Amino acid sequence: MDDISKDPVLDRLDRLTEMVTRRLDKIEERLRCLEQDNGEIINLLIAVKAGLEECSGELLIDAEDADTDDAPSLLH
């Protein structure tokens, strides 16, 4: 019987296994980067939302102040 380590089919399978393993490692690394990027995007969106809520609250207060300034005074 021939030595198994010299079998070309097994050698090819070993090379394919190594190639697939390297590609899976790269995919895993890319997924980690995407998760990090997504986390940063989510944090930015939360900050933008908070800023918009603050601005809209200020606009409502300004609008209420403008309405009370325009209202006729009963004391005159």
SVG drawing of the C-alpha trace seen along z (x, -y; Angstrom):
<svg xmlns="http://www.w3.org/2000/svg" viewBox="-59 -100 63 102">
<polyline fill="none" stroke="black" stroke-width="0.4" points="0.0,0.0 1.1,-3.5 1.9,-6.1 -1.2,-8.1 0.7,-11.4 1.7,-11.1 -1.9,-10.8 -2.6,-13.7 -6.3,-13.8 -5.5,-14.1 -2.9,-16.8 -5.5,-18.7 -8.0,-18.4 -5.4,-19.7 -4.7,-22.7 -8.5,-23.4 -9.0,-23.1 -6.3,-25.6 -7.7,-28.0 -11.2,-27.7 -9.9,-28.2 -8.0,-31.4 -11.1,-32.7 -13.3,-32.0 -10.9,-33.8 -11.0,-36.9 -14.8,-36.8 -14.8,-36.6 -12.4,-39.6 -14.6,-41.6 -17.7,-40.8 -16.0,-42.1 -15.1,-45.3 -18.7,-45.6 -20.1,-45.1 -17.8,-47.8 -18.8,-50.2 -22.5,-49.4 -22.0,-50.2 -20.4,-53.6 -23.2,-54.4 -25.8,-53.5 -24.1,-55.8 -24.0,-58.6 -27.7,-58.2 -28.5,-58.2 -26.6,-61.5 -28.3,-63.0 -31.7,-62.0 -30.9,-63.5 -29.8,-66.7 -33.0,-66.8 -35.2,-66.2 -33.4,-69.0 -33.8,-71.4 -37.5,-70.5 -38.1,-71.1 -36.4,-74.5 -38.5,-75.3 -41.7,-74.5 -40.7,-76.7 -39.8,-79.5 -43.2,-79.1 -45.1,-79.1 -43.2,-82.3 -44.0,-83.9 -47.7,-83.0 -47.8,-84.5 -46.0,-87.7 -48.6,-88.1 -51.6,-87.5 -53.4,-90.8 -53.0,-91.8 -56.2,-92.2 -54.4,-94.6 -54.1,-97.5"/>
</svg>
